[in-house]
Every structure is written in structure tokens, then in C-alpha cells.
Amino acid sequence: MESKHRDILQRRLPDIRRDLRVKYVIPQLIERCILLPPMGMDIYSKETQGERVDELICLLKTRGRTAFPVFCKVLQETYPHLADLLQEEGDATTIPSTSTSRSQSRTLPACSAMQTSTRKGPILFIIHAGEDKKPFVRPLHKALRGQNLSDEEIFFDEVSISTGENISEKIMSTLASEILKLVTIVISNHLLDKYWPRLEYEKSLFHQKKFYPIWLDQNTDNFEAFSRKVGSRFPLLKKTLAHRIQYDNIAEDITDVAIEIVQLLSDQCHPGE
């Protein structure tokens, strides 16, 4: 990063610390290859919001000449007043091409088999922890296939990412796609503190995706303690009615979950019908 841009970031640090919530910009900076995923994890590990902003700015200063203009571009989408403050002092109008621009990547909404279209791609994304893959996510994927969803319509990492593909790029581009209509997040104790599921969740929020949350636990208190955990880590999702499943009841509940998901997808693809 050029010294003048480092100086601007330092002068404007109080404004950035006051207003910026890093969770709204980190996914974009990773997608644009300004930050690496482990850097995002380091930022999230800081205890306070101010410390997270300090760590972000410190890392940006080490990320080369493109870091400042790309950071301004990301801020323009989420915190335009901060972008304006930075651009008042430095020329950040030329944004290097690090990925396909939002305007270029937009496609007409489609629902693959549910809606006649030449556009193809996942309409459903499953966020989950690796520990829940065998007991729940694989059976869910099978049940969704039983409801006539194809592998092409479901983003499940085991079947959607091929050998040699860039995992981060594939995930981020799928979550940014307008073809994607619904994000199912399988919330369990395994998932609550994991970095990648949270990043996928925040990316989904940024792109205003509709969520179908599933709470997966084994308890005897009707999910009361689990509900408090969800509320502390995913406060926005706490407000969304979730399908609650005990691990012991997965086999008997999985088909109902698949049917509900397919119905939501149908409603998304054909609103008003």
C-alpha cells in the first residue's frame, strides 16, 4: 500500500472504528483476494469491535497497492460515508479488476428445473459443520433429491466442488449468485464457533438471501438452553422460526424438512401462485 494511503487510513481510523462493523466487509475483501481466510479468522478472534477494526486496518496496510482502492470500493457498497471520507483525501477512483464486478455478474432470476430457463446453478445452499455431514446433511441431501431437486440445484460441498476447484471462490460466487434462492443453515453446537460457516452466513446476509434455519441438538429442555446459544451468536436468526430437530429424531423428521424446503423454493420461484 502506498504511504499516502496508509496515512489516510491512520488519520481516519477514529471514524472507521466508530462506524465500521467488520463482519459486513470481511467477506467482500476475501472474495476480492485482498484478505486471506486465515486473516479473517484473526480479525474475528479479537474481543472488541474496536480491536477488530484495528486488526483489519493493520492487515490492509500490508496487502499491496490495490488494498486501499478495493477497500474503498467495498465501503461504497456498505458504508458509503466512510468511502467518501477516504476518497476525499486520496484518489481511490480506479478500482483494479480483482473479480467480476457486481453489475457484470448479475443474472436474471431462475429456478432451474422449477422454472424454464437456460441459466443453471444452485438454488439452494446448505451451510453446515463437518461433524453434521454424516448424521444429517447427507440424509437431507438424499431427501431433497427424493423431492426432485437435482445435484446441480443443491450446493452441498461434497457434490458441488470438484477436484482442482478453488473452494473459497466457488462458495463465494455461489452465495453471490442471483440464481440462489434459499440458504439452509444447520445450526448445531458443532457449528456455533466455526469460522467458515459464519463467513458463509454473513455472505448470505450481505446478499440478502432468504434463510431456512434448522436447529440440531439433543436436549431435554425443549431447546431452551440451545436457543440462548443461538441468540448470542446469531441474533438475527434467533428471530426466524427454525425447524428444531433432536439428533435421535433425524430419520423420522428428514423428509418433512426436505418437503418444507422444496415448498419454500417453489414459493420463491413462483411468487403469488
DRENDO-1510 file (C-alpha; in Angstrom, 1 decimal, always signed):
<recs>
REC; n; res; u; v; w
REC; 1; MET; +0.0; +0.0; +0.0 .
REC; 2; GLU; +1.3; +3.5; -0.8 .
REC; 3; SER; +2.4; +5.6; +2.1 .
REC; 4; LYS; -0.2; +8.3; +1.4 .
REC; 5; HIS; -3.0; +5.7; +1.6 .
REC; 6; ARG; -1.6; +4.3; +4.9 .
REC; 7; ASP; -1.6; +7.8; +6.3 .
REC; 8; ILE; -5.2; +8.4; +5.2 .
REC; 9; LEU; -6.3; +5.2; +7.0 .
REC; 10; GLN; -4.5; +6.2; +10.1 .
REC; 11; ARG; -6.0; +9.7; +10.1 .
REC; 12; ARG; -9.5; +8.3; +9.6 .
REC; 13; LEU; -9.1; +5.5; +12.0 .
REC; 14; PRO; -11.3; +7.1; +14.7 .
REC; 15; ASP; -14.2; +7.4; +12.2 .
REC; 16; ILE; -13.7; +3.9; +10.9 .
REC; 17; ARG; -13.6; +2.5; +14.5 .
REC; 18; ARG; -16.7; +4.3; +15.4 .
REC; 19; ASP; -18.9; +3.2; +12.5 .
REC; 20; LEU; -17.5; +0.1; +10.8 .
REC; 21; ARG; -18.7; -3.4; +11.6 .
REC; 22; VAL; -16.1; -5.7; +10.1 .
REC; 23; LYS; -18.5; -8.6; +9.5 .
REC; 24; TYR; -20.0; -6.6; +6.6 .
REC; 25; VAL; -16.7; -6.1; +4.8 .
REC; 26; ILE; -14.5; -9.1; +5.5 .
REC; 27; PRO; -16.4; -11.5; +3.2 .
REC; 28; GLN; -16.0; -8.9; +0.3 .
REC; 29; LEU; -12.3; -8.4; +1.0 .
REC; 30; ILE; -11.7; -12.1; +0.9 .
REC; 31; GLU; -13.8; -12.5; -2.2 .
REC; 32; ARG; -11.7; -9.8; -3.9 .
REC; 33; CYS; -8.4; -11.5; -2.7 .
REC; 34; ILE; -7.4; -8.6; -0.5 .
REC; 35; LEU; -7.6; -10.7; +2.6 .
REC; 36; LEU; -6.9; -14.4; +3.0 .
REC; 37; PRO; -9.4; -16.5; +5.0 .
REC; 38; PRO; -7.0; -17.0; +7.9 .
REC; 39; MET; -6.7; -13.2; +8.2 .
REC; 40; GLY; -10.5; -13.0; +8.6 .
REC; 41; MET; -10.3; -15.5; +11.4 .
REC; 42; ASP; -7.6; -13.5; +13.1 .
REC; 43; ILE; -9.8; -10.4; +12.9 .
REC; 44; TYR; -12.9; -12.2; +14.3 .
REC; 45; SER; -10.8; -13.5; +17.2 .
REC; 46; LYS; -10.3; -10.1; +18.7 .
REC; 47; GLU; -12.5; -9.4; +21.7 .
REC; 48; THR; -13.9; -5.9; +20.9 .
REC; 49; GLN; -15.2; -4.2; +17.8 .
REC; 50; GLY; -12.5; -1.6; +18.0 .
REC; 51; GLU; -9.8; -4.2; +18.2 .
REC; 52; ARG; -11.3; -6.0; +15.2 .
REC; 53; VAL; -11.2; -2.7; +13.2 .
REC; 54; ASP; -7.6; -2.0; +14.3 .
REC; 55; GLU; -6.5; -5.5; +13.1 .
REC; 56; LEU; -8.3; -5.1; +9.8 .
REC; 57; ILE; -6.6; -1.7; +9.1 .
REC; 58; CYS; -3.2; -3.1; +10.2 .
REC; 59; LEU; -3.6; -6.0; +7.8 .
REC; 60; LEU; -4.8; -3.9; +4.9 .
REC; 61; LYS; -1.6; -1.8; +5.2 .
REC; 62; THR; +0.4; -4.9; +4.3 .
REC; 63; ARG; -1.7; -6.0; +1.3 .
REC; 64; GLY; -0.2; -4.1; -1.5 .
REC; 65; ARG; -1.2; -1.2; -3.8 .
REC; 66; THR; -4.7; -2.5; -4.6 .
REC; 67; ALA; -5.8; -2.8; -1.0 .
REC; 68; PHE; -6.8; +0.8; -0.5 .
REC; 69; PRO; -8.9; +1.3; -3.6 .
REC; 70; VAL; -10.6; -2.1; -3.2 .
REC; 71; PHE; -11.3; -1.3; +0.4 .
REC; 72; CYS; -12.9; +2.0; -0.7 .
REC; 73; LYS; -15.0; +0.1; -3.2 .
REC; 74; VAL; -16.3; -2.3; -0.6 .
REC; 75; LEU; -17.1; +0.5; +1.7 .
REC; 76; GLN; -19.0; +2.3; -1.1 .
REC; 77; GLU; -21.4; -0.7; -1.1 .
REC; 78; THR; -21.9; -0.9; +2.7 .
REC; 79; TYR; -20.6; +2.3; +4.4 .
REC; 80; PRO; -20.7; +5.0; +1.6 .
REC; 81; HIS; -20.0; +7.8; +4.1 .
REC; 82; LEU; -16.7; +6.1; +5.1 .
REC; 83; ALA; -15.8; +5.6; +1.5 .
REC; 84; ASP; -16.4; +9.3; +0.8 .
REC; 85; LEU; -14.2; +10.3; +3.8 .
REC; 86; LEU; -11.3; +8.2; +2.4 .
REC; 87; GLN; -11.8; +9.3; -1.1 .
REC; 88; GLU; -11.8; +13.0; -0.2 .
REC; 89; GLU; -8.1; +12.6; +0.8 .
REC; 90; GLY; -6.9; +10.1; -1.8 .
REC; 91; ASP; -7.5; +9.1; -5.4 .
REC; 92; ALA; -9.4; +5.8; -5.0 .
REC; 93; THR; -11.5; +6.1; -8.1 .
REC; 94; THR; -9.6; +3.5; -10.1 .
REC; 95; ILE; -10.5; +0.1; -8.8 .
REC; 96; PRO; -8.3; -2.8; -10.0 .
REC; 97; SER; -10.2; -5.7; -11.5 .
REC; 98; THR; -9.8; -8.4; -8.9 .
REC; 99; SER; -13.1; -10.2; -9.6 .
REC; 100; THR; -16.1; -9.9; -11.8 .
REC; 101; SER; -18.0; -6.7; -11.0 .
REC; 102; ARG; -21.4; -6.9; -9.4 .
REC; 103; SER; -23.1; -5.4; -12.5 .
REC; 104; GLN; -21.4; -7.9; -14.8 .
REC; 105; SER; -22.3; -10.9; -12.7 .
REC; 106; ARG; -26.0; -10.2; -12.2 .
REC; 107; THR; -28.3; -12.7; -13.9 .
REC; 108; LEU; -32.0; -13.0; -14.4 .
REC; 109; PRO; -33.6; -14.9; -11.5 .
REC; 110; ALA; -34.1; -18.5; -12.3 .
REC; 111; CYS; -35.1; -21.7; -10.6 .
REC; 112; SER; -33.6; -24.3; -12.9 .
REC; 113; ALA; -36.0; -27.3; -13.0 .
REC; 114; MET; -38.7; -25.3; -11.2 .
REC; 115; GLN; -38.7; -22.5; -13.8 .
REC; 116; THR; -37.9; -22.8; -17.5 .
REC; 117; SER; -34.6; -21.1; -18.1 .
REC; 118; THR; -31.2; -21.5; -19.8 .
REC; 119; ARG; -29.5; -20.3; -16.6 .
REC; 120; LYS; -28.2; -23.1; -14.4 .
REC; 121; GLY; -26.8; -23.2; -10.9 .
REC; 122; PRO; -27.6; -23.9; -7.3 .
REC; 123; ILE; -30.9; -22.5; -6.0 .
REC; 124; LEU; -30.3; -24.0; -2.5 .
REC; 125; PHE; -27.1; -23.6; -0.4 .
REC; 126; ILE; -26.5; -25.8; +2.7 .
REC; 127; ILE; -24.4; -24.2; +5.5 .
REC; 128; HIS; -23.3; -26.8; +8.0 .
REC; 129; ALA; -20.5; -28.1; +10.2 .
REC; 130; GLY; -18.4; -31.0; +9.0 .
REC; 131; GLU; -19.4; -33.0; +12.1 .
REC; 132; ASP; -23.1; -32.9; +11.0 .
REC; 133; LYS; -22.3; -34.1; +7.5 .
REC; 134; LYS; -22.8; -37.8; +8.1 .
REC; 135; PRO; -25.7; -37.8; +10.6 .
REC; 136; PHE; -27.8; -35.1; +9.0 .
REC; 137; VAL; -26.6; -33.3; +5.9 .
REC; 138; ARG; -26.1; -36.4; +3.7 .
REC; 139; PRO; -29.5; -37.7; +4.6 .
REC; 140; LEU; -31.0; -34.3; +3.9 .
REC; 141; HIS; -29.3; -34.1; +0.5 .
REC; 142; LYS; -30.7; -37.6; -0.3 .
REC; 143; ALA; -34.2; -36.5; +0.8 .
REC; 144; LEU; -34.0; -33.3; -1.3 .
REC; 145; ARG; -33.1; -35.5; -4.3 .
REC; 146; GLY; -36.1; -37.6; -3.5 .
REC; 147; GLN; -38.2; -34.4; -3.8 .
REC; 148; ASN; -36.9; -34.0; -7.4 .
REC; 149; LEU; -34.1; -31.4; -6.8 .
REC; 150; SER; -31.0; -32.2; -8.8 .
REC; 151; ASP; -27.4; -32.1; -7.6 .
REC; 152; GLU; -27.0; -29.0; -9.8 .
REC; 153; GLU; -29.7; -27.2; -7.9 .
REC; 154; ILE; -28.2; -28.0; -4.4 .
REC; 155; PHE; -24.9; -26.6; -3.2 .
REC; 156; PHE; -23.6; -29.3; -0.9 .
REC; 157; ASP; -19.8; -29.2; -0.8 .
REC; 158; GLU; -19.3; -33.0; -1.2 .
REC; 159; VAL; -21.0; -33.0; -4.6 .
REC; 160; SER; -20.7; -29.3; -5.7 .
REC; 161; ILE; -16.9; -28.8; -5.5 .
REC; 162; SER; -14.7; -30.7; -7.9 .
REC; 163; THR; -11.1; -31.7; -7.6 .
REC; 164; GLY; -8.9; -28.7; -8.6 .
REC; 165; GLU; -11.6; -26.0; -8.0 .
REC; 166; ASN; -10.9; -23.1; -5.8 .
REC; 167; ILE; -13.1; -23.8; -2.7 .
REC; 168; SER; -13.4; -20.2; -1.5 .
REC; 169; GLU; -14.1; -18.8; -4.9 .
REC; 170; LYS; -16.7; -21.4; -5.6 .
REC; 171; ILE; -18.5; -20.8; -2.3 .
REC; 172; MET; -18.4; -17.0; -2.6 .
REC; 173; SER; -19.6; -16.9; -6.2 .
REC; 174; THR; -22.5; -19.3; -5.4 .
REC; 175; LEU; -23.6; -17.2; -2.5 .
REC; 176; ALA; -23.4; -14.0; -4.6 .
REC; 177; SER; -25.5; -15.5; -7.4 .
REC; 178; GLU; -29.0; -14.3; -8.1 .
REC; 179; ILE; -29.9; -17.8; -9.1 .
REC; 180; LEU; -29.5; -18.9; -5.4 .
REC; 181; LYS; -32.9; -18.5; -3.8 .
REC; 182; LEU; -32.6; -20.1; -0.3 .
REC; 183; VAL; -29.9; -20.8; +2.3 .
REC; 184; THR; -30.4; -23.6; +4.7 .
REC; 185; ILE; -28.2; -23.3; +7.8 .
REC; 186; VAL; -27.9; -26.3; +10.0 .
REC; 187; ILE; -27.2; -24.8; +13.5 .
REC; 188; SER; -25.6; -27.2; +16.0 .
REC; 189; ASN; -23.1; -26.9; +18.8 .
REC; 190; HIS; -20.5; -28.0; +16.3 .
REC; 191; LEU; -21.3; -25.0; +14.0 .
REC; 192; LEU; -21.6; -22.2; +16.6 .
REC; 193; ASP; -17.9; -21.3; +16.8 .
REC; 194; LYS; -16.7; -22.3; +13.4 .
REC; 195; TYR; -15.2; -19.7; +11.1 .
REC; 196; TRP; -16.3; -20.9; +7.6 .
REC; 197; PRO; -20.0; -21.4; +8.4 .
REC; 198; ARG; -20.1; -17.9; +9.9 .
REC; 199; LEU; -18.4; -16.5; +6.9 .
REC; 200; GLU; -20.9; -18.2; +4.6 .
REC; 201; TYR; -23.8; -16.9; +6.8 .
REC; 202; GLU; -22.5; -13.3; +6.7 .
REC; 203; LYS; -22.0; -13.5; +3.0 .
REC; 204; SER; -25.6; -14.7; +2.7 .
REC; 205; LEU; -26.8; -11.8; +4.8 .
REC; 206; PHE; -24.8; -9.4; +2.6 .
REC; 207; HIS; -26.6; -10.7; -0.5 .
REC; 208; GLN; -30.0; -10.6; +1.3 .
REC; 209; LYS; -30.7; -14.3; +0.9 .
REC; 210; LYS; -33.7; -16.0; +2.5 .
REC; 211; PHE; -32.9; -18.4; +5.3 .
REC; 212; TYR; -34.3; -21.7; +6.3 .
REC; 213; PRO; -32.7; -22.4; +9.7 .
REC; 214; ILE; -32.5; -25.8; +11.3 .
REC; 215; TRP; -31.6; -26.3; +14.9 .
REC; 216; LEU; -30.0; -29.6; +15.5 .
REC; 217; ASP; -29.3; -30.7; +19.1 .
REC; 218; GLN; -30.0; -33.4; +21.7 .
REC; 219; ASN; -31.7; -31.9; +24.8 .
REC; 220; THR; -34.5; -32.4; +27.3 .
REC; 221; ASP; -35.4; -28.7; +27.8 .
REC; 222; ASN; -37.2; -28.1; +24.5 .
REC; 223; PHE; -34.2; -26.3; +23.1 .
REC; 224; GLU; -34.2; -23.5; +25.8 .
REC; 225; ALA; -30.5; -23.5; +26.5 .
REC; 226; PHE; -29.7; -24.0; +22.8 .
REC; 227; SER; -31.9; -21.1; +21.9 .
REC; 228; ARG; -29.8; -18.8; +24.2 .
REC; 229; LYS; -26.7; -20.0; +22.4 .
REC; 230; VAL; -28.1; -19.3; +19.0 .
REC; 231; GLY; -29.3; -15.8; +20.2 .
REC; 232; SER; -25.8; -14.9; +21.4 .
REC; 233; ARG; -24.1; -15.9; +18.2 .
REC; 234; PHE; -26.7; -15.4; +15.5 .
REC; 235; PRO; -29.1; -12.8; +16.9 .
REC; 236; LEU; -30.8; -12.2; +13.6 .
REC; 237; LEU; -31.5; -15.9; +13.0 .
REC; 238; LYS; -32.9; -16.1; +16.6 .
REC; 239; LYS; -35.9; -14.1; +15.3 .
REC; 240; THR; -36.5; -16.6; +12.4 .
REC; 241; LEU; -38.7; -19.6; +13.2 .
REC; 242; ALA; -36.5; -22.6; +12.9 .
REC; 243; HIS; -37.2; -26.3; +12.3 .
REC; 244; ARG; -36.0; -27.9; +15.5 .
REC; 245; ILE; -34.7; -31.5; +15.3 .
REC; 246; GLN; -33.3; -33.8; +18.0 .
REC; 247; TYR; -30.4; -36.0; +16.8 .
REC; 248; ASP; -32.4; -39.0; +17.8 .
REC; 249; ASN; -35.3; -38.0; +15.5 .
REC; 250; ILE; -33.4; -37.2; +12.4 .
REC; 251; ALA; -34.6; -40.3; +10.5 .
REC; 252; GLU; -38.3; -39.5; +11.1 .
REC; 253; ASP; -38.0; -35.7; +10.5 .
REC; 254; ILE; -35.8; -35.5; +7.5 .
REC; 255; THR; -38.4; -36.0; +4.8 .
REC; 256; ASP; -40.6; -33.3; +6.4 .
REC; 257; VAL; -37.7; -30.9; +6.3 .
REC; 258; ALA; -37.0; -31.6; +2.6 .
REC; 259; ILE; -40.7; -31.1; +1.7 .
REC; 260; GLU; -40.7; -27.7; +3.5 .
REC; 261; ILE; -37.5; -26.6; +1.8 .
REC; 262; VAL; -38.8; -27.5; -1.7 .
REC; 263; GLN; -42.1; -25.7; -0.9 .
REC; 264; LEU; -40.2; -22.6; +0.1 .
REC; 265; LEU; -38.2; -22.8; -3.1 .
REC; 266; SER; -41.3; -23.1; -5.1 .
REC; 267; ASP; -42.8; -20.0; -3.4 .
REC; 268; GLN; -39.5; -18.1; -4.2 .
REC; 269; CYS; -39.6; -19.2; -7.8 .
REC; 270; HIS; -43.3; -18.6; -8.4 .
REC; 271; PRO; -44.4; -15.8; -6.0 .
REC; 272; GLY; -48.1; -15.2; -5.9 .
REC; 273; GLU; -49.1; -18.6; -7.4 .
</recs>
